[in-house]
Amino acid sequence: MTSSLLGFIQQGVGVISQRYPSAVKPLAVPPPGSGLEPVLGDWGLPLVGHMLENVGGDGMEFAYSRFDKYGEVSWVGSVGTRMVSAVGPEAMESIELNRDKAWGNAGFYNYLIGPFFKRGVMLMDGGEHVHHRRIMQEAFTRPRLLAYLDAMQPRIKAEVAKWQPGDEFHVYRAAKNLTLDVAAEVFVGDHDTSNHAAIRRAFVDAVRGGQAIVRADVPGGIWRKGLRGRRLLEDYFYARIPAKRAHPTDDLFSVLCHAESEDGDTYTDEDIVNHMIFVMMAAHDTSTITIAMMAYYLGKHPEWQERVREEALALGREFIEYEDIERMPVMDMVMRETLRIHAPVGALFREAVKDTELCGRYIPKGTRLIAGTFASQRMEPFWTDPMKFDPERFSPERREDKSHRFAWNPFGGGAHKCIGMYFGEMEVKAVMHQMVRSYSWSVPRGYYPPLRYGTGPMPTDGLPVRLRSLQKANAV
C-alpha cells in the first residue's frame, strides 16, 4: 500500500471520526459493593472499530490519545471484536503473572491466529500448556543452545559476507532472509536453500492472515493467503518427519521428534508440525525486527556503532562463544534499548476465563484483552524521554528498567515467558558481531523507517542504509 493511499485513508478516518464520534460507554457495570470502577471506552467506526486508525503506522498516536483520555485501561473495537486495551507495567504484571488464573491465552489467540498457528505452545493454557512446554524445554537447554550457536555462526558469517555494499542496502530484507536461512539450518537441518523463498512467503502470509479485517476464506483476501501458507508449511514439515524420526540430528526439528519429558511424555507428529510452524515464525520474525532496528540506530548514531565495533574486535575472535554473550555490555545496552523502543512482539492477547479486575477496573468473564508491550515501553510516565535512543539508561549506574519489574518486558513473563529468549539474544548478537566486523553503515539525517504492524513493527521500505565494506576501506 503506497504512502499516498495510506495518507488518504488516515485522513478520511480522521474526518469521519470527528463527524461521527463514537459514544463513550462502560464495558460492564461492576458488581455492587465490589469497589471496582468500570472500564470506559468506545467502539470506533461501524464494523471496523479503531482498526483503520493504525493502518500504515506503529499505532503510537492512537495509544497516546487513549492513555490521555482513559488511562491505563480502556476498551476498543478492532479486528471485528470488542477488547480491553491495557498499558503500563502495573497492568502488564497483573496480566502476565496471572496470580488468580483469570487470564487465558487460548481463546483470543485462537480467534486471531489459530487457523495459521494452531496448537502452538503460546495458544495453550493450564495443564496442557505445562505438558507441552516441559517437553519443548528440552530443545532449549544450555547444551542445545551451545550446539545451535556452533551451527549458526558459520552460516551467519557466510551470508553476511555476501551482502553487497552500496548507497541503498535494504537491511531489513537482508536480515529476514538471513534469519530464515539460519532457522532452516539450525531448527530444521535443511541445507537446501532452493525452497526458502516459498517458505518465507508462506510465513509472511500466515502472519498477515491474522490481521485480516475480512476474516473469511474469500478469493483474493489475506485470510485465504494465510490459510494457503499454513498448508504449504504443514506439507513441508510432515514430509520430513519420517527421516527425522529415523536419524536423530542436532537441529530443533529432530530434538522435538525425540524429546521426552522427565515423565516420558513425547510429541505426536501433529504436535511436532504445529510447534515447528509456530517456533519458526516466532524465532525468525522477532530476530529480524531486532537486528534491523539495531542496525537503524547504529547507523543513526555512529558513536554507538564504533563502540560496539571496538567491543567486538576486542574479543579477538571470528565467532563469539556462549560466555561472550555476557561479556559484551555495550552491545547488550544497544540491544536492550532497541528492544525497548521496538519490542518485536508488540502486544500480548488474553481472554478472561472468569470475572476479574485490572488496575481497579471490573473485567467480566469472556472479555478479550490486548496488553500493549510496544506502547508501554515508549510512554511517559513509565520511561523518561521515551523516544530518545539512550542505551546508557541500561548502564549499571542508571538501570532505568529497574523502576518496575515489568517496565522492560519484551519477552513477556509468567508461565508464558518466551521459551526462546536466550536463543534470540544469542542469534542477534552473533549476527551483529559479524556486521560490525565487516561493515560500517549510516542512514540519512532525519530518516525514520515507515512501519507496518505485524508481530511487531516492520519497516515497509526494507530499511535502506548506506553500507560500506571495512575490508576495502582498510585496503585503500
C-alpha positions as CSV (number, residue, x, y, z in Angstrom):
1,M,0.0,0.0,0.0
2,T,1.5,3.3,-1.1
3,S,2.2,6.2,1.4
4,S,-0.2,8.5,-0.5
5,L,-3.0,5.9,-0.3
6,L,-2.3,5.4,3.4
7,G,-2.4,9.1,4.0
8,F,-5.7,9.3,2.2
9,I,-7.2,6.5,4.3
10,Q,-5.9,8.0,7.6
11,Q,-7.2,11.5,6.6
12,G,-10.6,10.1,5.7
13,V,-10.8,8.1,9.0
14,G,-10.0,11.3,10.9
15,V,-12.7,13.3,9.2
16,I,-15.3,10.5,9.7
17,S,-14.3,10.1,13.4
18,Q,-14.7,13.8,14.0
19,R,-18.1,14.0,12.3
20,Y,-19.5,10.8,13.8
21,P,-17.8,10.4,17.2
22,S,-18.3,7.0,18.9
23,A,-20.1,7.2,22.2
24,V,-18.1,6.5,25.4
25,K,-19.6,3.6,27.3
26,P,-18.7,1.3,30.2
27,L,-17.6,-2.2,29.3
28,A,-19.8,-3.6,32.1
29,V,-21.3,-2.5,35.3
30,P,-19.2,-3.6,38.3
31,P,-20.9,-5.8,40.9
32,P,-22.5,-3.8,43.8
33,G,-20.1,-3.4,46.7
34,S,-17.0,-4.5,44.7
35,G,-15.4,-1.1,44.9
36,L,-14.3,-1.5,41.3
37,E,-14.6,1.1,38.5
38,P,-16.0,0.3,35.1
39,V,-13.7,0.1,32.1
40,L,-14.6,3.0,29.8
41,G,-14.1,3.1,26.0
42,D,-15.7,3.3,22.6
43,W,-16.1,1.1,19.6
44,G,-14.9,3.5,16.9
45,L,-16.2,3.4,13.3
46,P,-19.0,1.0,12.4
47,L,-17.8,-2.6,11.7
48,V,-14.0,-1.9,11.7
49,G,-13.9,0.0,15.0
50,H,-10.5,1.7,15.5
51,M,-8.6,-0.7,13.3
52,L,-8.1,1.7,10.4
53,E,-6.5,4.3,12.6
54,N,-3.4,2.2,12.8
55,V,-3.1,1.4,9.1
56,G,0.4,2.0,7.9
57,G,1.8,3.1,11.3
58,D,3.1,1.9,14.6
59,G,-0.1,2.8,16.5
60,M,1.6,5.2,19.0
61,E,-0.5,8.2,18.3
62,F,-3.6,6.2,19.0
63,A,-2.0,4.7,22.1
64,Y,-1.1,8.2,23.4
65,S,-4.7,9.5,22.8
66,R,-6.3,6.6,24.5
67,F,-4.0,6.9,27.5
68,D,-4.6,10.6,27.8
69,K,-8.4,10.0,27.6
70,Y,-8.9,6.8,29.6
71,G,-5.7,6.0,31.5
72,E,-4.0,2.6,31.6
73,V,-7.2,0.5,30.9
74,S,-9.9,1.1,28.3
75,W,-11.9,-0.8,25.7
76,V,-11.9,-0.5,21.9
77,G,-13.4,-2.1,18.9
78,S,-10.9,-3.7,16.4
79,V,-10.3,-6.8,14.3
80,G,-14.1,-7.5,14.4
81,T,-14.4,-7.7,18.2
82,R,-14.5,-5.6,21.4
83,M,-11.4,-5.8,23.6
84,V,-9.9,-4.2,26.6
85,S,-6.6,-2.4,26.0
86,A,-4.0,-2.1,28.7
87,V,-0.7,-0.4,29.0
88,G,1.8,0.2,31.8
89,P,4.0,-2.0,34.0
90,E,1.3,-2.5,36.7
91,A,-1.2,-3.8,34.2
92,M,1.4,-6.0,32.5
93,E,2.5,-7.5,35.8
94,S,-1.1,-8.4,36.7
95,I,-1.9,-9.9,33.4
96,E,1.3,-11.9,32.9
97,L,1.8,-13.2,36.4
98,N,-1.9,-14.1,36.4
99,R,-2.0,-14.9,40.1
100,D,-5.7,-15.6,40.2
101,K,-5.7,-17.6,37.0
102,A,-8.2,-15.3,35.4
103,W,-6.5,-14.8,32.0
104,G,-6.3,-17.5,29.3
105,N,-4.2,-17.4,26.1
106,A,-6.2,-19.9,24.0
107,G,-9.4,-18.1,23.4
108,F,-8.3,-14.8,21.9
109,Y,-5.1,-16.1,20.2
110,N,-7.2,-18.8,18.5
111,Y,-9.6,-16.1,17.3
112,L,-6.7,-14.0,15.9
113,I,-4.2,-16.6,14.6
114,G,-5.5,-20.0,15.4
115,P,-6.1,-21.1,11.8
116,F,-2.5,-20.2,10.9
117,F,-0.6,-21.1,14.1
118,K,-2.9,-23.6,15.7
119,R,-1.8,-25.6,18.7
120,G,1.4,-23.5,19.1
121,V,2.6,-23.5,22.7
122,M,1.6,-19.9,23.1
123,L,-2.0,-20.8,22.2
124,M,-2.3,-23.3,25.1
125,D,-3.4,-22.9,28.7
126,G,-3.2,-24.7,32.1
127,G,-2.0,-28.3,32.3
128,E,-1.9,-28.7,28.6
129,H,0.5,-25.8,28.3
130,V,2.7,-27.1,31.1
131,H,2.8,-30.5,29.4
132,H,3.9,-29.2,26.0
133,R,6.3,-26.6,27.3
134,R,8.0,-29.2,29.5
135,I,8.8,-31.3,26.5
136,M,9.9,-28.3,24.4
137,Q,12.2,-27.1,27.2
138,E,14.5,-30.0,26.2
139,A,15.2,-28.2,23.0
140,F,16.4,-25.0,24.8
141,T,18.8,-26.4,27.4
142,R,22.3,-25.0,27.7
143,P,23.9,-27.9,25.7
144,R,21.4,-27.4,22.9
145,L,22.0,-23.7,22.8
146,L,25.7,-24.3,22.5
147,A,25.1,-26.7,19.6
148,Y,22.9,-24.1,17.9
149,L,25.5,-21.4,18.3
150,D,28.2,-23.6,16.8
151,A,25.9,-24.5,13.9
152,M,24.6,-21.0,13.1
153,Q,27.7,-18.9,13.1
154,P,29.5,-20.2,10.0
155,R,26.2,-19.7,8.1
156,I,25.8,-16.2,9.5
157,K,29.3,-15.3,8.5
158,A,28.9,-16.7,5.0
159,E,25.6,-14.9,4.4
160,V,26.7,-11.6,5.8
161,A,29.8,-11.8,3.6
162,K,27.5,-11.9,0.5
163,W,25.9,-8.6,1.3
164,Q,26.6,-6.0,-1.4
165,P,27.8,-2.6,-0.2
166,G,26.0,0.4,-1.7
167,D,24.1,3.5,-1.0
168,E,20.8,1.7,-0.6
169,F,21.2,-1.7,1.1
170,H,17.9,-2.9,2.5
171,V,19.0,-4.2,5.9
172,Y,15.5,-5.4,7.0
173,R,15.1,-7.6,3.9
174,A,18.6,-8.9,4.2
175,A,18.1,-9.7,7.9
176,K,14.8,-11.5,7.1
177,N,16.5,-13.7,4.5
178,L,19.4,-14.4,6.9
179,T,17.3,-15.3,9.9
180,L,15.1,-17.7,7.9
181,D,18.1,-19.4,6.4
182,V,19.6,-19.7,9.9
183,A,16.2,-21.1,11.2
184,A,16.0,-23.5,8.4
185,E,19.5,-24.8,9.1
186,V,19.6,-24.7,12.9
187,F,15.9,-25.6,13.5
188,V,15.1,-27.8,10.6
189,G,18.5,-29.0,9.4
190,D,17.6,-28.0,5.9
191,H,20.7,-27.0,3.9
192,D,18.8,-26.7,0.6
193,T,18.0,-23.0,0.1
194,S,16.0,-23.6,-3.1
195,N,12.7,-23.7,-1.3
196,H,13.4,-21.0,1.3
197,A,11.8,-18.2,-0.7
198,A,8.5,-20.2,-0.8
199,I,8.7,-21.0,2.9
200,R,9.5,-17.3,3.7
201,R,6.4,-16.2,1.7
202,A,4.3,-18.8,3.5
203,F,5.3,-17.4,6.9
204,V,4.6,-13.8,5.8
205,D,1.2,-14.8,4.5
206,A,0.3,-16.7,7.7
207,V,1.3,-13.8,9.9
208,R,-0.6,-11.3,7.8
209,G,-3.7,-13.5,7.8
210,G,-4.2,-12.8,11.4
211,Q,-4.6,-9.1,10.7
212,A,-7.4,-9.6,8.2
213,I,-10.4,-7.3,8.5
214,V,-12.5,-9.8,6.5
215,R,-11.8,-12.9,8.5
216,A,-13.2,-15.4,6.0
217,D,-11.9,-17.6,3.1
218,V,-12.8,-15.3,0.3
219,P,-10.9,-15.0,-3.1
220,G,-8.1,-12.5,-3.0
221,G,-8.3,-12.0,0.7
222,I,-5.2,-12.1,3.0
223,W,-7.1,-14.6,5.2
224,R,-7.2,-17.0,2.3
225,K,-3.5,-16.4,1.6
226,G,-2.7,-17.1,5.2
227,L,-4.6,-20.5,5.0
228,R,-2.7,-21.4,1.9
229,G,0.6,-20.5,3.6
230,R,-0.3,-22.7,6.5
231,R,-1.0,-25.7,4.2
232,L,2.4,-25.3,2.5
233,L,4.2,-25.2,5.8
234,E,2.3,-28.3,7.0
235,D,3.3,-30.2,3.9
236,Y,6.9,-29.1,4.3
237,F,7.2,-30.4,7.8
238,Y,5.1,-33.6,7.6
239,A,7.2,-34.7,4.6
240,R,10.4,-34.5,6.7
241,I,9.2,-36.2,9.9
242,P,10.0,-39.9,8.9
243,A,13.6,-39.1,8.3
244,K,13.9,-37.1,11.5
245,R,12.4,-39.9,13.5
246,A,14.8,-42.4,11.9
247,H,18.0,-40.5,12.2
248,P,18.5,-38.1,15.2
249,T,20.5,-34.9,14.5
250,D,21.2,-31.7,16.5
251,D,18.6,-29.5,14.9
252,L,15.4,-28.4,16.8
253,F,13.2,-30.4,14.4
254,S,15.0,-33.6,15.3
255,V,15.1,-32.7,19.0
256,L,11.3,-32.3,19.1
257,C,10.9,-35.6,17.3
258,H,12.9,-37.4,20.0
259,A,12.3,-35.2,23.1
260,E,10.9,-36.7,26.3
261,S,9.9,-35.0,29.5
262,E,11.0,-36.4,32.8
263,D,7.8,-38.4,32.9
264,G,8.4,-39.9,29.5
265,D,5.9,-37.7,27.6
266,T,6.6,-37.2,23.8
267,Y,5.1,-35.3,20.9
268,T,2.9,-36.7,18.2
269,D,3.6,-35.9,14.5
270,E,0.8,-33.3,14.6
271,D,2.3,-31.8,17.7
272,I,5.7,-31.5,16.1
273,V,4.3,-29.8,12.9
274,N,2.3,-27.4,14.9
275,H,5.2,-26.4,17.2
276,M,7.7,-26.2,14.3
277,I,5.5,-23.8,12.4
278,F,4.9,-21.6,15.5
279,V,8.6,-21.7,16.7
280,M,10.0,-20.9,13.2
281,M,7.7,-17.9,12.9
282,A,8.4,-16.6,16.3
283,A,12.2,-17.1,16.1
284,H,13.0,-15.6,12.7
285,D,10.4,-12.8,12.9
286,T,11.4,-11.4,16.2
287,S,15.2,-11.7,15.5
288,T,14.7,-10.0,12.1
289,I,13.0,-6.9,13.7
290,T,15.6,-6.7,16.4
291,I,18.6,-6.9,14.0
292,A,17.1,-4.5,11.6
293,M,16.2,-1.9,14.2
294,M,19.6,-2.2,15.9
295,A,21.2,-1.6,12.5
296,Y,19.0,1.5,12.1
297,Y,20.0,3.0,15.4
298,L,23.7,2.2,15.0
299,G,23.5,3.8,11.5
300,K,21.9,6.9,13.0
301,H,24.3,7.0,16.0
302,P,27.8,6.3,14.6
303,E,29.4,6.8,18.0
304,W,27.5,3.8,19.3
305,Q,28.3,1.8,16.2
306,E,32.0,2.4,16.8
307,R,31.7,1.4,20.5
308,V,30.0,-1.8,19.5
309,R,32.7,-2.5,16.9
310,E,35.6,-1.8,19.3
311,E,34.0,-4.2,21.8
312,A,33.6,-6.9,19.1
313,L,37.1,-6.5,17.8
314,A,38.5,-6.6,21.4
315,L,37.2,-10.2,21.8
316,G,39.8,-11.2,19.2
317,R,37.6,-14.0,17.8
318,E,35.9,-14.6,14.5
319,F,32.9,-16.2,16.2
320,I,31.5,-15.4,19.7
321,E,31.4,-18.0,22.3
322,Y,28.4,-18.6,24.5
323,E,30.1,-16.9,27.5
324,D,30.8,-13.8,25.4
325,I,27.1,-13.0,25.4
326,E,27.6,-11.8,29.0
327,R,30.9,-10.1,28.1
328,M,29.5,-7.6,25.6
329,P,28.0,-4.9,27.7
330,V,27.9,-2.2,25.0
331,M,26.1,-4.4,22.5
332,D,23.8,-5.6,25.3
333,M,22.8,-2.0,26.2
334,V,22.2,-1.2,22.5
335,M,20.1,-4.4,22.1
336,R,18.1,-3.7,25.2
337,E,17.3,-0.2,24.2
338,T,16.3,-1.4,20.7
339,L,14.0,-4.0,22.3
340,R,12.5,-1.2,24.5
341,I,11.7,1.1,21.6
342,H,10.8,-1.6,19.1
343,A,9.5,-4.6,21.0
344,P,9.4,-7.3,18.3
345,V,6.3,-8.8,20.0
346,G,4.3,-5.7,20.4
347,A,1.3,-6.9,22.2
348,L,0.0,-9.9,24.2
349,F,-3.5,-11.2,23.9
350,R,-5.6,-12.8,26.6
351,E,-9.2,-13.7,27.4
352,A,-10.8,-13.5,30.8
353,V,-11.9,-17.0,31.9
354,K,-13.7,-15.7,34.9
355,D,-14.7,-12.3,36.3
356,T,-11.7,-10.4,37.5
357,E,-10.2,-6.9,37.9
358,L,-7.3,-5.0,36.3
359,C,-5.9,-1.8,37.9
360,G,-9.1,-1.4,39.9
361,R,-11.5,-1.8,36.9
362,Y,-14.0,-4.6,36.6
363,I,-13.4,-7.2,33.8
364,P,-16.2,-9.7,33.2
365,K,-15.7,-13.3,32.1
366,G,-15.2,-13.6,28.3
367,T,-13.6,-10.2,27.9
368,R,-10.8,-10.1,25.2
369,L,-7.7,-8.1,26.1
370,I,-4.7,-6.7,24.3
371,A,-1.7,-5.7,26.5
372,G,0.5,-3.2,24.8
373,T,4.2,-4.0,25.4
374,F,5.2,-1.8,22.4
375,A,3.2,1.2,23.7
376,S,4.2,0.7,27.4
377,Q,7.9,0.8,26.7
378,R,7.5,4.0,24.7
379,M,5.4,6.1,27.1
380,E,5.8,8.5,29.9
381,P,5.5,8.3,32.9
382,F,6.9,4.8,32.6
383,W,10.2,6.0,30.9
384,T,11.9,9.3,30.8
385,D,12.2,10.9,27.3
386,P,11.0,7.5,26.0
387,M,11.5,8.1,22.2
388,K,15.2,9.1,22.7
389,F,17.7,6.3,21.8
390,D,19.7,6.2,25.0
391,P,21.4,2.8,25.7
392,E,23.0,4.3,28.8
393,R,19.6,4.0,30.5
394,F,20.5,0.3,30.9
395,S,24.0,1.0,32.3
396,P,24.8,-0.2,35.9
397,E,24.8,3.4,37.1
398,R,21.2,4.1,35.8
399,R,19.3,0.9,35.2
400,E,16.1,2.8,34.4
401,D,14.5,-0.6,33.6
402,K,14.6,-1.4,37.3
403,S,11.9,1.2,38.1
404,H,9.4,-1.7,37.9
405,R,10.0,-5.4,37.3
406,F,7.7,-5.2,34.2
407,A,8.9,-1.8,32.9
408,W,11.2,-3.5,30.4
409,N,9.2,-6.6,29.2
410,P,9.9,-7.6,25.6
411,F,10.0,-11.3,26.3
412,G,6.8,-11.5,28.4
413,G,6.6,-13.0,31.9
414,G,5.0,-15.7,34.0
415,A,4.1,-19.1,32.6
416,H,4.2,-17.9,29.0
417,K,7.5,-16.1,29.1
418,C,9.3,-16.6,25.8
419,I,10.9,-20.0,25.8
420,G,13.4,-19.0,23.1
421,M,14.6,-15.7,24.6
422,Y,18.2,-16.9,25.1
423,F,18.3,-18.3,21.6
424,G,17.1,-15.0,20.2
425,E,19.7,-13.0,22.2
426,M,22.4,-15.3,21.0
427,E,21.4,-15.1,17.4
428,V,21.1,-11.3,17.4
429,K,24.5,-10.8,18.9
430,A,26.1,-13.4,16.6
431,V,24.7,-11.5,13.6
432,M,25.7,-8.1,14.9
433,H,29.2,-9.4,15.7
434,Q,29.7,-10.2,12.0
435,M,28.1,-7.0,10.8
436,V,30.3,-4.6,12.8
437,R,33.5,-6.6,12.0
438,S,32.7,-6.5,8.2
439,Y,30.9,-3.2,7.5
440,S,30.1,0.3,8.5
441,W,26.8,1.9,7.7
442,S,24.8,5.0,8.0
443,V,21.2,6.4,7.4
444,P,20.3,9.8,6.0
445,R,19.8,12.6,8.5
446,G,16.2,12.8,9.7
447,Y,15.3,9.4,8.2
448,Y,12.9,7.2,10.2
449,P,11.6,3.9,8.6
450,P,7.9,3.8,7.8
451,L,6.4,1.0,9.9
452,R,3.7,-1.6,9.4
453,Y,2.5,-3.6,12.4
454,G,2.8,-7.4,12.1
455,T,4.1,-9.4,15.1
456,G,5.9,-6.2,15.8
457,P,6.9,-3.0,13.9
458,M,8.2,-3.9,10.4
459,P,9.9,-1.3,8.1
460,T,7.8,-1.2,4.9
461,D,10.6,0.3,2.8
462,G,13.1,-2.5,3.7
463,L,15.1,-0.1,5.8
464,P,17.8,1.2,3.4
465,V,21.2,2.0,4.8
466,R,24.5,3.2,3.2
467,L,26.7,0.1,3.6
468,R,30.5,0.2,3.3
469,S,33.0,-2.7,3.5
470,L,35.6,-2.2,6.2
471,Q,38.0,-4.6,4.5
472,K,38.0,-2.5,1.3
473,A,38.3,0.7,3.3
474,N,41.3,-0.6,5.2
475,A,42.9,-1.8,2.0
476,V,42.9,1.6,0.4
